[in-house]
Amino acid sequence: MLSVNSFQTLDKFSINGKEYSFYNLSLLEDEFPKVKTLPKSKKILIENLLRLEDGKDVNINLIRNVLKNPEKKHEVFFLPSRVLMQDFTGVPAVADLAAMRDAVSKKGKDPSKVNPISQVDLVIDHSVMVDYFASPKAFQKNVDMEFGRNIERYEFLKWGQQAFKNFRVIPPGTGICHQVNLEYLAQVVWVNEQNDKNYLYPDTLVGTDSHTTMVNALGVLGWGVGGIEAEAAMLGQSVSMLLPEVVGFEITGKMNEGVTATDLVLTIVQMLREKGVVGKFVEFYGDGLKNLSLADRATIANMAPEYGATCGFFSVDEETIKYLKLTSRSSNLINVVEKYNKIQGLWADNTCDYNETVHLNLENVKASLAGPKRPQDRINLESVDLNFKEFSKNKPIEKKVKNHNYKLQDGNVVIAAITSCTNTSNPDVLVAAGLVAKKACELGLQVKPWVKTSLAPGSKVVTDYLDKSGLNKYLDQLGFHLVGYGCTTCIGNSGPLDKDIAECITENNLTVASVLSGNRNFEGRVNPHVKANYLASPPLVVAYALAGSVHSNLTKDSLGIDTKGNEVFLKDIWPSNNEIREAVEKKCIT
């Protein structure tokens, strides 16, 4: 922890009688005035250099060059505070640790001395599949299937948690690693006790999953890496990287009625893909941020891989503090986070000098989907039918499904999945989906019989607030029963389609569709039988399950007939922003 400290930046402050030491970036500003207006994400990298200074690889000349010309692409070193893993990519790392212990033991040394140096958290979230759905027993049956398929891996990981220090395993059925990271694991400011002193530094991480960037919403700098880089960081080896360009993304205004965070992030993905931000940091700022909740920011940060950036960073501000209180972080940590970030110049403001800037007025965001193959291919809601026709180029045909009393045709939605960390971390869009389901049920609407429905929340917090608000029963009524806590459909674990439906698709070469609240929709990823895949907000997932086809123009076509024989349209069941806000604030977050 202690560095050479050539720039004499080691400082301290006290909270509630407890003293904390830290490397104070503001003490550099007199000699290096550019530091004051650096992007916050770049300041975090510089603080990391100050702590890593060893007089060798990270020496005074390297740091001085970075401070004098921070806009250049210097080669720097970055050692994250911790490492985040999911089960698919985490098992090889644990196996390597076990192999190291075996090698040490063969040399007659103590194998227990082989441990991760950095904190490692492994969340089991990638293994659950949607084998069972539309049933109250779906969750338990899917969990049982998951354990049956993966028992050897899970026993190995359990051994790893007991055997190694600085290594925690979050068990199956808990949640998606990025949402668990956001709700529980992230500290924003890390506290390390050494030589009877408490040292503070920014909470940073690398993760073995591309959507590690979700935690950027909390002011935590981190991104996805490969397994070798993660293992190096786990063992205390810093990552060599070029000091990145930082693109400032200014957000102004306020979103219109009926527009969701999903619509916003699909717009941002489209804009930044056109801009070109591969290998760059994107940092969000502007007066419009006060109109975005932490969950909205998490939705945006999560999809950094889809817009091509290394990360999508939000600075710490009052919304961050509010979220830390909401998720029951300790009062002492919250006080430390606020004071540290303000002293360090990491608190949100609009004074940073970026390499380039992009601007978005939230008032210009419209209801959207993205597809049928790529997350950056945003489509306005009213244009989905035209988009599908251009994609399929098939002459519409209808075919009877064997053993069923309905026909299947091109454009039918056969999978409607509320899934993925991108959206299931956001109470507003999940509650909106529940309210759409409630109004649909009250009018007597039903999901089309060929649609496979599922609800896979990011954590148990989601089911808790859906239960509290009483909306879960309406989602259940439409077949959106809880199927598991994990990535499910978003990573291709959608499970099999009904055998007769799959045969009908294959035998007639039908181009059918899925609608999911995920982040990736490449052909073949969601399900091998489904060629067209559309990303959408959770309430639109419910709406398309009711419509049953992407040929429906939801802005004007009816979703079905109510119990009185009247046509029902999307506007009849879409909740107002006030309805959503009331459900979230009064019923969910209590």
Solvent accessible surface area in square Angstrom, and as a share of the most:
residue,aa,sasa,rsa
1,M,56,0.25
2,L,92,0.46
3,S,21,0.14
4,V,83,0.48
5,N,27,0.14
6,S,41,0.26
7,F,26,0.11
8,Q,132,0.59
9,T,1,0.00
10,L,70,0.35
11,D,47,0.25
12,K,121,0.51
13,F,20,0.08
14,S,58,0.37
15,I,18,0.09
16,N,127,0.65
17,G,81,0.78
18,K,94,0.40
19,E,85,0.38
20,Y,2,0.01
21,S,10,0.06
22,F,2,0.01
23,Y,2,0.01
24,N,8,0.04
25,L,1,0.01
26,S,41,0.27
27,L,94,0.47
28,L,5,0.03
29,E,43,0.19
30,D,145,0.75
31,E,107,0.48
32,F,9,0.04
33,P,95,0.60
34,K,94,0.40
35,V,1,0.00
36,K,125,0.53
37,T,43,0.25
38,L,12,0.06
39,P,3,0.02
40,K,5,0.02
41,S,0,0.00
42,K,6,0.02
43,K,5,0.02
44,I,4,0.02
45,L,4,0.02
46,I,1,0.00
47,E,0,0.00
48,N,1,0.00
49,L,1,0.01
50,L,4,0.02
51,R,29,0.11
52,L,37,0.18
53,E,5,0.02
54,D,70,0.36
55,G,47,0.46
56,K,158,0.67
57,D,97,0.50
58,V,6,0.03
59,N,45,0.23
60,I,67,0.34
61,N,99,0.51
62,L,30,0.15
63,I,0,0.00
64,R,81,0.30
65,N,77,0.39
66,V,0,0.00
67,L,1,0.01
68,K,110,0.47
69,N,49,0.25
70,P,4,0.02
71,E,86,0.39
72,K,115,0.49
73,K,117,0.50
74,H,32,0.14
75,E,96,0.43
76,V,2,0.01
77,F,42,0.17
78,F,1,0.00
79,L,43,0.22
80,P,4,0.02
81,S,14,0.09
82,R,1,0.00
83,V,0,0.00
84,L,2,0.01
85,M,2,0.01
86,Q,10,0.04
87,D,0,0.00
88,F,102,0.42
89,T,51,0.30
90,G,0,0.00
91,V,28,0.16
92,P,71,0.45
93,A,3,0.02
94,V,1,0.00
95,A,43,0.33
96,D,57,0.30
97,L,0,0.00
98,A,27,0.21
99,A,60,0.47
100,M,67,0.30
101,R,32,0.12
102,D,73,0.38
103,A,51,0.40
104,V,40,0.23
105,S,55,0.35
106,K,161,0.68
107,K,160,0.68
108,G,69,0.66
109,K,139,0.59
110,D,67,0.35
111,P,48,0.30
112,S,57,0.37
113,K,165,0.70
114,V,23,0.13
115,N,27,0.14
116,P,2,0.01
117,I,122,0.62
118,S,11,0.07
119,Q,35,0.16
120,V,0,0.00
121,D,0,0.00
122,L,0,0.00
123,V,0,0.00
124,I,5,0.03
125,D,2,0.01
126,H,12,0.05
127,S,8,0.05
128,V,4,0.03
129,M,55,0.25
130,V,1,0.01
131,D,32,0.16
132,Y,86,0.33
133,F,69,0.29
134,A,49,0.38
135,S,34,0.22
136,P,120,0.75
137,K,135,0.57
138,A,0,0.00
139,F,51,0.21
140,Q,98,0.43
141,K,85,0.36
142,N,1,0.01
143,V,20,0.12
144,D,81,0.42
145,M,69,0.31
146,E,6,0.03
147,F,77,0.32
148,G,58,0.56
149,R,114,0.41
150,N,18,0.09
151,I,81,0.41
152,E,138,0.62
153,R,59,0.22
154,Y,16,0.06
155,E,106,0.48
156,F,60,0.25
157,L,1,0.00
158,K,126,0.53
159,W,102,0.36
160,G,0,0.00
161,Q,73,0.32
162,Q,135,0.60
163,A,29,0.22
164,F,10,0.04
165,K,143,0.61
166,N,68,0.35
167,F,8,0.03
168,R,109,0.40
169,V,19,0.11
170,I,24,0.12
171,P,77,0.48
172,P,24,0.15
173,G,12,0.11
174,T,36,0.21
175,G,0,0.00
176,I,0,0.00
177,C,1,0.00
178,H,4,0.02
179,Q,3,0.01
180,V,4,0.02
181,N,1,0.00
182,L,3,0.02
183,E,12,0.05
184,Y,125,0.48
185,L,16,0.08
186,A,0,0.00
187,Q,53,0.23
188,V,4,0.02
189,V,2,0.01
190,W,46,0.16
191,V,62,0.36
192,N,48,0.24
193,E,128,0.58
194,Q,55,0.24
195,N,108,0.56
196,D,137,0.71
197,K,108,0.46
198,N,24,0.12
199,Y,5,0.02
200,L,0,0.00
201,Y,19,0.07
202,P,5,0.03
203,D,1,0.00
204,T,1,0.00
205,L,0,0.00
206,V,1,0.00
207,G,0,0.00
208,T,9,0.05
209,D,23,0.12
210,S,41,0.26
211,H,11,0.05
212,T,1,0.00
213,T,1,0.01
214,M,0,0.00
215,V,1,0.00
216,N,0,0.00
217,A,0,0.00
218,L,0,0.00
219,G,6,0.06
220,V,0,0.00
221,L,0,0.00
222,G,0,0.00
223,W,21,0.07
224,G,27,0.26
225,V,24,0.14
226,G,39,0.38
227,G,39,0.37
228,I,154,0.78
229,E,76,0.34
230,A,0,0.00
231,E,27,0.12
232,A,30,0.24
233,A,0,0.00
234,M,1,0.00
235,L,59,0.29
236,G,30,0.29
237,Q,108,0.48
238,S,26,0.17
239,V,17,0.10
240,S,59,0.38
241,M,33,0.15
242,L,104,0.52
243,L,1,0.01
244,P,10,0.06
245,E,42,0.19
246,V,0,0.00
247,V,0,0.00
248,G,0,0.00
249,F,0,0.00
250,E,53,0.24
251,I,0,0.00
252,T,31,0.18
253,G,26,0.25
254,K,120,0.51
255,M,37,0.17
256,N,72,0.37
257,E,110,0.49
258,G,19,0.19
259,V,21,0.12
260,T,13,0.08
261,A,5,0.04
262,T,3,0.02
263,D,2,0.01
264,L,0,0.00
265,V,0,0.00
266,L,1,0.01
267,T,14,0.08
268,I,0,0.00
269,V,0,0.00
270,Q,47,0.21
271,M,48,0.22
272,L,0,0.00
273,R,97,0.35
274,E,138,0.62
275,K,85,0.36
276,G,36,0.34
277,V,1,0.00
278,V,113,0.65
279,G,51,0.49
280,K,40,0.17
281,F,1,0.00
282,V,0,0.00
283,E,2,0.01
284,F,3,0.01
285,Y,34,0.13
286,G,10,0.09
287,D,91,0.47
288,G,0,0.00
289,L,16,0.08
290,K,159,0.67
291,N,56,0.29
292,L,3,0.02
293,S,40,0.26
294,L,2,0.01
295,A,12,0.09
296,D,11,0.06
297,R,4,0.01
298,A,0,0.00
299,T,0,0.00
300,I,0,0.00
301,A,0,0.00
302,N,0,0.00
303,M,1,0.00
304,A,0,0.00
305,P,29,0.18
306,E,5,0.02
307,Y,1,0.00
308,G,13,0.13
309,A,9,0.07
310,T,39,0.22
311,C,0,0.00
312,G,0,0.00
313,F,3,0.01
314,F,0,0.00
315,S,11,0.07
316,V,4,0.02
317,D,22,0.11
318,E,112,0.50
319,E,35,0.16
320,T,0,0.00
321,I,8,0.04
322,K,130,0.55
323,Y,25,0.09
324,L,0,0.00
325,K,128,0.54
326,L,89,0.44
327,T,31,0.18
328,S,100,0.65
329,R,25,0.09
330,S,67,0.43
331,S,83,0.54
332,N,56,0.28
333,L,18,0.09
334,I,13,0.06
335,N,65,0.33
336,V,0,0.00
337,V,0,0.00
338,E,51,0.23
339,K,79,0.33
340,Y,1,0.00
341,N,6,0.03
342,K,99,0.42
343,I,59,0.30
344,Q,2,0.01
345,G,25,0.24
346,L,7,0.03
347,W,45,0.16
348,A,33,0.26
349,D,62,0.32
350,N,86,0.44
351,T,82,0.47
352,C,18,0.11
353,D,97,0.50
354,Y,35,0.13
355,N,63,0.32
356,E,64,0.29
357,T,81,0.47
358,V,21,0.12
359,H,97,0.43
360,L,12,0.06
361,N,45,0.23
362,L,0,0.00
363,E,95,0.43
364,N,105,0.54
365,V,2,0.01
366,K,119,0.51
367,A,32,0.25
368,S,0,0.00
369,L,0,0.00
370,A,0,0.00
371,G,1,0.01
372,P,15,0.09
373,K,81,0.35
374,R,119,0.43
375,P,4,0.02
376,Q,34,0.15
377,D,45,0.23
378,R,58,0.21
379,I,16,0.08
380,N,38,0.19
381,L,10,0.05
382,E,87,0.39
383,S,38,0.24
384,V,1,0.00
385,D,30,0.16
386,L,108,0.54
387,N,33,0.17
388,F,1,0.00
389,K,108,0.46
390,E,103,0.46
391,F,55,0.23
392,S,19,0.12
393,K,167,0.71
394,N,56,0.29
395,K,174,0.74
396,P,98,0.62
397,I,67,0.34
398,E,99,0.44
399,K,82,0.35
400,K,115,0.49
401,V,0,0.00
402,K,116,0.49
403,N,121,0.62
404,H,53,0.23
405,N,140,0.72
406,Y,25,0.10
407,K,109,0.46
408,L,0,0.00
409,Q,54,0.24
410,D,6,0.03
411,G,0,0.00
412,N,4,0.02
413,V,0,0.00
414,V,0,0.00
415,I,3,0.02
416,A,0,0.00
417,A,0,0.00
418,I,0,0.00
419,T,1,0.00
420,S,1,0.01
421,C,7,0.04
422,T,0,0.00
423,N,1,0.01
424,T,0,0.00
425,S,11,0.07
426,N,0,0.00
427,P,26,0.17
428,D,52,0.27
429,V,3,0.02
430,L,0,0.00
431,V,0,0.00
432,A,1,0.01
433,A,0,0.00
434,G,0,0.00
435,L,18,0.09
436,V,0,0.00
437,A,0,0.00
438,K,62,0.26
439,K,44,0.19
440,A,0,0.00
441,C,15,0.09
442,E,102,0.46
443,L,55,0.27
444,G,34,0.33
445,L,11,0.05
446,Q,146,0.65
447,V,28,0.16
448,K,57,0.24
449,P,89,0.56
450,W,36,0.13
451,V,12,0.07
452,K,10,0.04
453,T,3,0.02
454,S,4,0.03
455,L,6,0.03
456,A,0,0.00
457,P,0,0.00
458,G,0,0.00
459,S,2,0.01
460,K,114,0.48
461,V,58,0.34
462,V,0,0.00
463,T,22,0.13
464,D,68,0.35
465,Y,6,0.02
466,L,2,0.01
467,D,80,0.41
468,K,94,0.40
469,S,15,0.10
470,G,25,0.24
471,L,5,0.03
472,N,50,0.25
473,K,119,0.50
474,Y,37,0.14
475,L,1,0.00
476,D,48,0.25
477,Q,124,0.55
478,L,10,0.05
479,G,9,0.08
480,F,0,0.00
481,H,23,0.10
482,L,40,0.20
483,V,0,0.00
484,G,0,0.00
485,Y,15,0.06
486,G,0,0.00
487,C,8,0.05
488,T,1,0.00
489,T,1,0.01
490,C,4,0.02
491,I,45,0.23
492,G,25,0.24
493,N,21,0.11
494,S,3,0.02
495,G,7,0.07
496,P,85,0.54
497,L,14,0.07
498,D,59,0.31
499,K,151,0.64
500,D,20,0.10
501,I,9,0.04
502,A,15,0.11
503,E,52,0.23
504,C,7,0.04
505,I,7,0.04
506,T,91,0.53
507,E,134,0.60
508,N,41,0.21
509,N,98,0.50
510,L,1,0.00
511,T,5,0.03
512,V,0,0.00
513,A,0,0.00
514,S,0,0.00
515,V,0,0.00
516,L,0,0.00
517,S,0,0.00
518,G,3,0.03
519,N,3,0.01
520,R,49,0.18
521,N,0,0.00
522,F,92,0.38
523,E,88,0.39
524,G,43,0.41
525,R,69,0.25
526,V,0,0.00
527,N,6,0.03
528,P,117,0.74
529,H,60,0.27
530,V,2,0.01
531,K,69,0.29
532,A,0,0.00
533,N,0,0.00
534,Y,0,0.00
535,L,1,0.01
536,A,1,0.01
537,S,0,0.00
538,P,0,0.00
539,P,0,0.00
540,L,2,0.01
541,V,0,0.00
542,V,0,0.00
543,A,0,0.00
544,Y,0,0.00
545,A,0,0.00
546,L,0,0.00
547,A,12,0.09
548,G,0,0.00
549,S,12,0.08
550,V,0,0.00
551,H,50,0.22
552,S,21,0.13
553,N,22,0.11
554,L,3,0.01
555,T,76,0.44
556,K,139,0.59
557,D,52,0.27
558,S,36,0.23
559,L,6,0.03
560,G,20,0.19
561,I,95,0.48
562,D,21,0.11
563,T,113,0.66
564,K,173,0.73
565,G,52,0.50
566,N,82,0.42
567,E,101,0.45
568,V,3,0.02
569,F,57,0.24
570,L,15,0.08
571,K,158,0.67
572,D,66,0.34
573,I,0,0.00
574,W,47,0.17
575,P,1,0.01
576,S,41,0.27
577,N,40,0.20
578,N,103,0.53
579,E,65,0.29
580,I,20,0.10
581,R,105,0.38
582,E,88,0.40
583,A,7,0.05
584,V,17,0.10
585,E,108,0.48
586,K,143,0.61
587,K,99,0.42
588,C,5,0.03
589,I,62,0.31
590,T,113,0.66
